[in-house]
Amino acid sequence: MYRSLLIVFSFFALSSNLSAQETEKITNKEGSQYQFTVVKNLEATPVQSQGRTGTCWTFSALSFLESELLRMGKGKHELSEMWIARNAYHDKAVNYVRMHGNFNFSAGGAFHDIPHVIKKYGIVPLSAYEGLNYGSKTHNHSEMDKMLKAIVDVVIKSPQNRVLTPVWIDAVDGVLDAYLGEVPAEFEVDGKKYNGKSYAEELGLDMNDYVVLGSFTHHPFYEQFVLAVPDNWAFGHVYNLPLDELMEVAEYSINKGFSWAWASDVSEKGFSFRDGLAIVPEDESTIQKRGRDNAHFSNAGAEKISDAFAQPVPEKKITQEMRQIAYDNYQTTDDHGMHVTGMVKDQKGTKYFIVKNSWGTGNHCDGYFYASEAFVRYKTMNIMMHKDALPKKIAKKLGIK
């Protein structure tokens, strides 16, 4: 069964316009009774690993943009996650100091950061800026993160002669240069020379075409608001939709050939990357957790033991009120960014979204997993997609043209 899963994913990597035959069944892991039929599977670039970093937001958003380039007929591109992280860190440091340290300064980020960086600094291919200047084959920012935080805290707590020097940001950039590498003034792709700005223009991605959507009751629906989460350092705005309409958008876009970036809480009992599933069982007491896995700055990789990951179980009915309570009580936080690339149905007709993760290919589904409709309804913080993926009636309500 595991071999058949690999065959299905390999097949869909070749063509985003084909659907699996209705008779083709896949599952979440060897020996599982889940039987999934593919509804839609969109083309995506290979799964990457964020390593020991808090940069899921850039891995997921750039995976999404790479799929956008495929959708637009612009071919396969691998973009530099660390280019985004590096430039965001620079701007984040400036913001933190201007806020006298009364703001978040960490490795985390939000989907808004990607358009922010690309508009301001452009984008480069992975080949031009890999971000591994410290002799490692995998990303690990544990030392760099602490060093950067120490610098900005010294600046705000002990300014020289009671004023900020004009060179403190150079110290931040020096650390980023040391760990990630100096910013390339110029690089070459297919015999042509570019910089960040000119390469972004060459790709033809218009960052104004991308919108971020959420569903919260503490702000009016069909309006924009600044999402109050610690990693939203750039004060990015979210379009607010009722939950049912947010889910309508999520499904409609996939069926129309548009994937989307997904920010969600993955600390739930029903989230098991190892088992290739994210679900919300009615009876969560059946799920036991063994061990810890902080390799990805959460315990989401810990082993979960339950029959719920081996056979379909009834799930909770998620309401708008449940979502809001979980958000207000810190039970739903901006844990993780991922990339949704398709949909499947199980043998009972339950819908699941196909999710591309950034934790490497070490699980049963080669780096992917299936998130039930209930889980997505409950734990979605926000999603980023192309504005053309919106149903026209919803785009009109939001004032998006």
N, C-alpha and C positions, 0 to 999 in steps of 0.2 A: 504493500500500500504506500510505503514511503517513496519507493521508486516511481510509482504512478504520479505522486504529487510533484516530484521533480520534473517529470515529463510534461505535466500540464503547465507548470510555471515557465519552463523553457519554451514551450510552444507559444505562450502568450507574450513572451519577451520579444518574439519575432514580429508579431502583428497585433496592434491595438484595435484593429477593426473587426477581428474575428471573435466570436463567442464560442465557448466550449459546447460540444453537442450535449443535448439534454440528458443523454444516457451516461455521460462521463461523470464519475463521482470521485471526489477527493475527500481527504479527512485531515484532521488537525495533528494527528500523531499515530504512530504504529499501534495497532490494537484498539483504537478508538471506535466507538459505534456511531460517531458523528459522520454523516454522509452528506457532503456539500455538492450542490450543483452550481456551476458558475453562471451567474447572470451577466456579468460584465467584468472584464479584466483589461485594464489599460496599460499601455506600454510604459515601462520605467527603466531607469538605468540601474546598474548593479548595486546591491546592498553594501553600504559602508559601515564602518565602526567609528563611533565618536571617542572610543577609548575611555580613559579616565578623565573626562572633561565634562563640563556642564553646558556643552554647546549643541544639544539636541535641536534647538530652535533653528540653527543655521543648517544643520544636516538635513532636517526635514523640509525646510523651506526651499533649499537649493535642489533637493531631490524633486520637489514639486515643480520648480522652474525648469529643471532638466526635462521633465515629462511635458511641460508646456512647449518647449522647443521641439520635442518629438511630435507633439500634436500639431504644431504649426508647420511641420514639414521642413524644419531647419536642421535635421540630423541629430546625431548623438553627441552630446557635450558633457564633460565632467567639469563642474565649476568648483572654485576654491572656497571651501567652508572657512578656512582659517583667514582668508582675506576679509571675509565678512566679520569674523570674530575680532580680528585685530583692529579694524577701523571702528567697530562698535565700542571696543574697550577704550580707545582713545577718546571718543566722544562721551562715553559714560564717565570717564575720569573728570573731564571738564565739567560735566553736569553735576557730579558729586561734590566737587569743590565749590562750585557756585551755590550749591544748596547747603553749604557749611557742614557737609557730612550727614545731613538729616534726610538721607535718601539711600536707596539700595545700591550697593556696589559689589557685584559678584559676577560669576561666570555666566549666570542666566541671562536670558533675553526673551524677546517676543517676536512674533512674525513681522510686526511693524519695522523692526530693525533692518530687515533685508531691503525693502524699498528705500528706507532712509539711507543706507550705506551705498546702494547702487546709484541712487540719484546724485549723491554727493561725491563718491569716490570711483564709481564704475564697478566693474567686476573683472576677474581674470580667470583663466582656466586653471585647473588643479596642477597641471604641469608647470605653470609659471610661479605658483606659490603653494607649496605643499604644507608649510608651517611646521616642519619637523627639523628645526635647526639645532636640536639638543641631542642628536645621536641616537634617536629612538626610531623604530619602525612603526610605532603606534603612538597615538596622541595621549599625553599625560600632562595636565596643567596644574597639578597639585602644588608644585613649588612656585610656578609663575603666578598663580592666583594669589597666593599669600604675599608674595613680594610686591605685586601691584597694589594690593590693599594697604600694605604697610606704607608705601610711598604716599598715597593720597591721604592717609590718616595723619602722617607727619605734617603734610602741607597745611591741613586745616587746623591742627592742634598746636603746632609750633612754627608759625610763619616767621621767616627771618626778618628781624627788626620790625615785627608786627605788620608786615606787608608781604604779599605773595611775590616771589621772585618771578621774572619773566621766563625762567628756564625750567620750572618744575615739570611741565608737561614733556620736556625733552627727556627727563628721567624716566617717565612712563614709557615713552617711545623707545628709549634705550633698552628697557626690559623686554618689550615686545620684539624689538629687533633681535635681541640675544636669543630668545626662545623660539620665535616663529620665523625669523629671517627679515632682512630689510625689504622694504617695499620696492618691487622692481619698477624702475623708471620706464622700461621698455621691454617687451618680450616678443617672440616670434611665433606665429601659428600659420602653418601651411605656406611658409615662405614670405609671409606678410608681417610687418611690424605693427605693434599696437601698444597702447597704454590702457589703464583701467577704463577710462572714459570712452576711448575709441572702440575698445572691444565690446563694451556694453552697447554702443550704437550699432556695431556690426551684427550682434545677436538679434537686435530688433525687439527686445522685450521692453514694453512701455510700462513702467511701474505704476502709472496712473490707472492702468486697466485692472489693478488688483484691489480687492476689498476684503475686509475682515468682518466677520459676522459672529454674533453671540446671542444669548437669550437670558435676560435677567429682568426681574420685576422691580428693582429699585430705581430703574430709569424708564422713561416712556418708550413704548414700542415704536418702531419706524423712525427713530431718531438716532443720532450718533452720540456716544459718550466715551469718556476716558475710562478704560477698564482698570479698576483698582486692584492690581496685583503687584507684588514687589518687583517683578522683573520688567514691568512696563516703565522703564526709566525714561523713555522718549515720549511718554504721554500719548501713545498712539490711540486713535479712536476706533471704536467698534460700532457697527450698525446693529441695532437691537431688534430682534424678531421674536414673536411668540414661538414657543418650542415646536409646535406642530409645523409651522412654516419653516423653521430652521431645518427640521428633518426633511421636509419636502424639498428644500433646496439641495440638501446633501445627497439625496437619492436622485433627483432630477439631473443634477450635474454629472454624476457618474454615467447615467444612461445616455446623456448627450455627448459623452466622450471627454469630459473635463474631470481630472483628478483634483484633489485639494489637500492643503496642509492642515493638520489637526493638532490642536493643543488640548491636552486632557490630563486628568488625574489618573495615575496608574498605581496608586497605593492601596487599591481596593482588594478585598479578599478574592474577588472573582477575576482578578487580572493575573494571568499566568503565562508569561512569555515562553517559558519552557514547554508548556503544553499547547502553545499556539492559540490560546483563547483569552477573550475578555468578556465576561458575562456577569449578570446580576441575579444570582439564584434567589428564589423566594426564601430558602432556608440556607443562610450562609454559615450556620453553625456546623455544617457538615465539612467545611473546608478547614484544614489544619495547615499551618505553616511550619516548615522545617528549615532552620538555618537562616543566614542573612546573606545578602548579596549587595554590597555597596559599590560594586564596580561601576555602576552608572548613577551614583549619587542618590540611590533609593534602595529600598529592599524589594523592589518589584521583581527581581530575579530569583528570590528565594523559592525553594521548592514548595509547591502547594499540593496537598494530598486530599483528593476528593473524587468521588465518582462523577461529579458534575463536569469534570474535564474529559470524561470518557464516554458519556452518553447525555443526550439533551435532557435538560431539566426545566421545570417551570421557572419563569423569571418574574421579578417584580414589575408591576405596572408603574411606569415612571411619569410623574406629573410635573407641571411647572413649579408647583409649590415645593415638592421634594427637592428639585434642583436648587431652588433658591435657599432653602434651609441648609442644604449641604454646603453651599458656597458661603453663606453668612457664618456658619459654625466652623469654618476652616476644614471641613471634611472633603471639599472639592477645591483643590489648589492647582496652580499652573505647574504641575510636575514635569510634564514631558511633551515634546513636540514630535509628531510622526507624519507620515504621508499616506493618505488613503487613495488606493489605486483601483478599486473595483468593488463588486458585491457578489455574494453567494447566498443560497438558501439551503437550509438543512432539510432533512426528510420530513419534518413537520411543518415546513413552510416558513420558519423563522428566518428573517433576514439578518445577514452579517456583512460588515464592511471588511474588505481585504486591506490590511494595514502593513505598510513597509516600515520597518523599524531601523534604527541606526546603532544596533548592538551587535553587529556582525551576523554571521550566518550559522551560529552554533546551536540553534534550537531545531525542533522537528520540521519546521516549515522554511528552513533556509533563510531566516531573518525576517519572515513575514508572520503575521498572525491574523486571527479573525475576531473582530469586535462585534458583538451582537447589537442589534438596533437599540435594545434597552440600555446597554452600557453607553452607547454613544449619546442617547437622549439624556442620560443621567450625568455623565462625567465630562462632557465637552465644555471646555472653557471658551474656545473660539475656533473658527476655521477661516483659512484664507483661500480665496479662489479668484479666477478670472470673472470679471463682471458679466461677461457674455454667458456664463454658466447659470445665471439666475433666471428663473421663470419671469417672463415679461411683466406679469401682474405684480410680482413681489418687487422687482426692480423699480416699477413705477411707484409703489408705496414708499420705497426708500428714497425716491428722488434720484436714482442712479440711471444715467443715460449711456 
